[in-house]
Amino acid sequence: MKSACIDAFTESILDIRLEEKPVPQPGPGQIRVRMLMSPVNPSDLNFLHGTYHQALQRIIWNQGDAGVSFDPAHRNPCPTPPYALGGEGVGVVDAVGSGMLARRLRNKRVAIAGGPPHGTWQEYTLADAKRAVALPTAVPDEQGAMFFVNPVTAYVLVREVLRVPRDGWLLVTAAGSALGKSVVRLGKLYGFKTLCVVRADNNTAELEKLGADAVVATDRQDLHAEVFRLTGGQGVKYAIDCVGGELAAQVVRCLGLDGRLVLYGTLANRPLPLPVRDLMMPVAHVSGFMLPNWMLQQTPLKLLSVLRQVKRLTVEGIFTTEVASVYPLAEITRAVSAALQPGRTGKVLLSMGDN
């Protein structure tokens, strides 16, 4: 089978190679998926560059000799190359290991949350049966391929982590992203107000059409002043940020009393420059979020409930994501290059063809 691999952490997308690999065999609790499509997400580049591994080396539970893991119990080790890239996708289950859940997915079209070492940028991959969702025919392959990273994250942040109430203000940065637009739709559905922060006005009209209650373009507007005006001087109670750096520090200063900010990305690749009293005075709460670790903390019943809700909302169109372009797996370098283009709207997808 064809597989998009790297041999070592690298800063260059030219080091992604298409190789012939043996078709893998599923073990206990695993399914083998004949891949149809997979998106190119920013998180995929963290496995290319080694960003996750580098960050995890600083975490307290990784200071011993047990290796580098995402979790304190070391149940989810952070892999190192060589491996196949790709964190999610859609495909058909063509072989299963032991276990009732795996057997129930045989021959089903599923969305999977994968990731190295069993990446989704290859013709066949292995996945944990607990991280696969059978898709109804109403969900096309393009949308099914993007089921986990953005839709599940958006739903969990809004409904499970922050639990934004009806009529509450939620500030969202990088609001022109696929996740940002999903949050706006969730706001309309559940009755909370969205304050969308963007760099420029490129996405303003679309966000307003989707139902955003306010859009602030930071290239021409003062974020702090606009939040003061829009909230009647109270600030926002809830905020989510995937940028980090100075923008995240500005968002902290937009929080009202007992306000909460959840950080779930690092697009700026800059640390958070924050005076401690900016947290003390408003009794603000700043926390981090990473979907795989959140999923590890949930009971099987809770996780099943969340995934069912996301599937229902996907069918209803809440999590529809624009597709910018589709590349065959053979053009992996062009696909990643296209995904990195500044100002791009819509996701770049990889198609595995008629494998």
C-alpha positions in Angstrom: 0.0 0.0 0.0 1.0 3.6 -0.5 1.9 5.6 2.7 2.9 9.2 3.3 5.7 8.9 5.8 8.6 10.7 7.5 11.8 9.1 8.8 12.5 11.9 11.4 11.1 15.1 12.7 11.6 17.8 10.1 10.7 21.4 9.2 10.5 20.7 5.5 7.4 19.3 3.9 9.7 18.0 1.1 10.8 15.3 3.6 7.3 13.7 3.4 7.8 10.6 1.2 5.3 8.3 -0.5 6.4 4.7 0.3 5.2 1.2 -0.4 4.3 -0.5 3.0 2.8 -3.8 3.9 -0.9 -3.7 4.6 -1.2 -3.8 8.4 -3.1 -6.4 10.4 -5.5 -5.3 13.2 -4.8 -6.4 16.8 -7.2 -6.7 19.7 -9.8 -3.9 19.8 -8.5 -2.5 16.4 -10.1 -2.1 13.0 -8.3 -1.9 9.7 -9.7 0.9 7.5 -9.4 1.2 3.7 -9.0 4.9 3.6 -11.1 7.1 1.3 -10.3 10.7 2.3 -8.2 12.5 5.0 -7.8 16.3 5.6 -4.6 18.2 6.1 -5.0 19.8 9.6 -2.6 22.2 11.4 -2.3 19.5 14.1 -0.8 17.2 11.5 2.2 19.5 11.2 2.9 19.1 14.9 3.7 15.4 14.1 5.8 16.5 11.2 7.8 19.0 13.1 7.9 17.2 16.4 6.1 20.0 18.3 4.0 17.7 20.4 7.0 15.5 21.4 9.1 18.6 22.3 6.3 20.1 24.4 5.6 16.8 26.2 9.2 16.5 27.2 8.6 19.5 29.5 5.6 17.9 31.3 6.0 16.7 34.8 4.9 13.1 34.2 7.6 12.7 31.4 10.5 13.5 33.7 11.2 9.9 34.6 12.4 6.9 32.5 8.9 5.8 31.3 9.2 7.7 28.0 7.2 10.6 26.6 3.5 10.2 26.8 0.4 12.4 26.4 -1.0 11.1 29.7 0.4 10.5 33.2 -0.5 6.8 33.1 1.6 6.5 30.0 -1.3 4.7 28.2 -0.9 7.0 25.2 2.8 7.3 24.3 3.9 10.1 21.9 5.3 8.4 18.9 8.6 9.2 17.1 9.3 8.7 13.4 9.4 6.7 11.3 5.7 6.7 10.9 2.8 7.7 8.6 1.2 11.1 9.0 -2.5 12.1 9.2 -4.8 12.5 12.2 -8.3 11.7 11.0 -10.2 10.6 8.0 -13.0 8.4 6.5 -12.9 4.9 5.1 -14.4 1.4 5.1 -13.6 -1.2 7.7 -12.3 -4.2 5.8 -10.7 -6.2 8.7 -11.2 -6.3 12.5 -9.4 -7.6 15.5 -11.0 -9.2 18.6 -13.7 -7.4 20.5 -17.4 -6.8 20.1 -17.1 -3.1 19.2 -14.6 -3.9 16.5 -16.7 -6.7 15.0 -19.8 -4.4 14.9 -17.9 -2.0 12.6 -17.0 -4.7 10.0 -17.7 -3.4 6.5 -19.0 -0.1 7.8 -18.0 3.3 6.5 -16.5 5.1 9.4 -14.9 8.3 10.5 -11.8 7.7 12.6 -9.6 9.7 15.0 -6.2 8.3 14.1 -2.7 9.7 14.1 0.9 8.5 14.1 2.1 5.8 14.2 -1.1 4.7 12.4 -1.6 7.8 10.3 -4.5 8.3 7.9 -2.4 9.6 5.0 -2.1 6.1 3.6 -4.3 3.6 1.7 -4.9 1.4 4.8 -4.6 2.2 8.5 -5.3 0.8 11.9 -7.6 2.5 14.4 -8.9 1.9 17.9 -12.5 0.8 17.5 -13.5 3.1 20.3 -12.3 6.1 18.2 -14.4 5.2 15.1 -17.9 6.3 14.3 -20.1 4.6 11.7 -21.5 7.2 9.3 -24.9 7.4 7.8 -25.2 7.8 4.0 -26.4 11.4 4.5 -22.8 12.4 5.5 -20.6 12.6 2.3 -17.0 11.4 2.4 -15.7 14.9 2.4 -17.5 15.9 5.6 -17.0 12.5 7.2 -13.2 12.8 6.7 -13.3 15.9 9.0 -15.6 14.5 11.7 -13.3 14.5 14.7 -10.7 17.3 14.9 -12.9 20.4 14.4 -16.6 19.2 15.0 -15.9 17.2 18.2 -13.5 19.9 19.5 -16.1 22.7 18.9 -18.9 20.7 20.5 -16.9 19.7 23.6 -15.5 23.2 24.2 -18.9 24.8 24.0 -21.2 22.2 25.6 -18.9 20.1 27.9 -16.0 22.3 29.0 -17.4 25.9 29.1 -21.1 25.0 29.0 -21.9 28.4 27.6 -25.4 29.4 28.7 -28.2 30.8 26.6 -27.6 34.6 26.0 -24.0 34.3 27.3 -21.1 35.9 25.2 -18.5 33.5 23.8 -15.4 35.2 22.2 -13.7 33.0 19.6 -10.4 33.9 17.9 -9.5 32.8 14.3 -13.3 32.8 13.8 -12.9 32.4 10.1 -11.6 28.9 10.5 -13.7 25.8 10.1 -14.0 25.4 13.8 -14.8 29.1 14.3 -17.7 28.9 11.8 -19.0 25.8 13.5 -19.0 27.6 16.9 -21.1 30.4 15.3 -23.7 27.8 14.1 -23.7 26.2 17.6 -24.4 29.7 19.0 -27.5 30.1 16.8 -28.6 26.6 17.7 -28.2 26.9 21.5 -28.9 30.6 21.9 -25.5 32.0 23.0 -23.9 35.1 21.5 -20.7 34.8 19.5 -18.1 37.6 19.4 -15.8 36.6 16.4 -12.2 37.8 16.3 -10.5 37.8 12.9 -7.3 39.4 11.6 -9.0 41.1 8.6 -12.4 41.6 7.1 -12.1 38.7 4.6 -14.5 36.5 6.6 -16.7 39.2 8.1 -19.6 39.0 5.7 -19.7 35.2 5.8 -19.6 35.1 9.6 -22.4 37.7 9.8 -24.4 35.6 7.3 -23.9 32.5 9.5 -25.3 34.5 12.5 -22.3 35.9 14.3 -23.5 38.6 16.8 -20.3 40.7 16.4 -17.1 40.5 14.3 -14.0 42.4 15.3 -11.2 42.7 12.7 -8.0 43.4 14.7 -6.1 44.9 11.8 -8.4 48.0 12.0 -10.2 47.7 15.4 -9.1 47.7 19.0 -10.3 44.4 20.5 -10.4 45.6 24.1 -12.4 48.7 23.2 -14.8 46.8 21.0 -15.5 44.1 23.7 -16.1 46.9 26.2 -18.6 48.5 23.9 -20.4 45.3 22.8 -20.8 44.0 26.4 -21.7 47.2 28.0 -18.4 47.3 29.9 -18.9 43.9 31.5 -16.5 41.9 29.3 -17.1 38.3 28.1 -17.6 35.4 30.5 -16.3 32.8 28.0 -13.6 32.7 25.4 -11.7 30.1 23.3 -8.4 30.8 21.5 -6.3 28.8 19.1 -3.7 31.5 18.3 -1.8 32.1 21.5 0.9 34.8 21.8 -0.1 38.5 22.2 -3.7 37.9 20.9 -4.4 35.4 23.7 -3.1 38.0 26.2 -5.5 40.5 24.8 -8.3 38.1 25.1 -7.5 37.6 28.8 -7.9 41.4 29.3 -11.4 41.1 27.7 -12.7 38.6 30.3 -15.2 39.8 32.8 -15.3 38.8 36.4 -14.7 35.1 36.9 -14.3 34.8 33.1 -12.9 31.7 31.5 -10.5 31.3 28.6 -9.7 27.9 27.0 -6.5 27.6 24.9 -6.7 24.9 22.3 -4.1 25.9 19.6 -0.8 27.7 19.0 -1.1 29.2 15.5 1.0 32.2 16.5 3.7 29.9 17.8 4.5 32.4 20.5 4.3 32.2 24.3 1.6 34.0 26.3 3.0 37.3 27.6 0.7 37.9 30.6 1.1 40.0 33.7 -0.1 37.9 36.6 -2.4 40.6 37.9 -4.4 40.4 34.6 -5.5 37.1 36.0 -5.7 38.0 39.7 -7.9 41.1 39.4 -10.8 39.6 37.4 -10.3 36.2 39.1 -9.9 34.9 35.6 -9.5 31.2 34.7 -7.2 30.2 31.8 -6.9 26.5 30.9 -5.7 24.3 28.2 -7.5 21.7 26.1 -6.4 18.8 23.9 -9.1 16.6 22.5 -7.3 13.2 22.8 -6.6 13.7 26.5 -10.1 14.9 27.1 -11.4 11.7 25.4 -9.1 9.6 27.6 -10.7 11.0 30.7 -14.3 10.2 29.7 -16.3 7.1 30.4 -17.2 5.0 27.4 -20.9 5.9 27.9 -20.1 9.7 28.0 -17.9 9.5 24.9 -20.5 7.6 23.0 -23.1 10.2 24.0 -20.9 13.1 22.7 -20.1 11.3 19.4 -23.8 10.6 18.8 -24.6 14.3 19.3 -21.8 15.3 16.9 -23.0 12.8 14.3 -26.6 14.2 14.6 -25.4 17.8 14.2 -23.2 16.8 11.3 -26.2 15.3 9.5 -28.1 18.5 10.3 -25.4 20.6 8.6 -24.1 22.3 11.8 -20.6 21.1 11.1 -20.4 21.5 7.4 -16.9 22.6 6.3 -16.0 24.2 3.1 -13.5 22.1 0.9 -10.9 24.2 -0.8 -9.3 21.5 -2.9 -8.8 17.7 -3.1 -5.5 16.1 -4.0 -4.6 12.5 -4.7 -2.3 10.9 -2.2 0.5 10.9 -4.8 0.5 14.7 -4.6 1.0 14.8 -0.9 3.6 17.6 -1.0 1.4 19.9 -3.1 -1.6 19.2 -0.8 0.4 20.2 2.3 1.8 23.2 0.6 -1.8 24.3 -0.4 -2.9 23.9 3.2 -0.2 26.2 4.4 -1.1 29.1 2.1 -2.0 32.2 4.0 -5.6 33.4 3.6 -6.8 30.1 2.4 -10.5 29.3 3.1 -11.7 25.8 3.2 -10.0 22.5 4.0 -7.5 20.7 1.8 -8.3 17.0 1.5 -6.3 14.0 0.4 -8.1 11.3 -1.7 -6.9 7.8 -1.6 -8.7 6.9 -4.8 -10.0 3.5 -5.7 -7.6 1.6 -3.5 
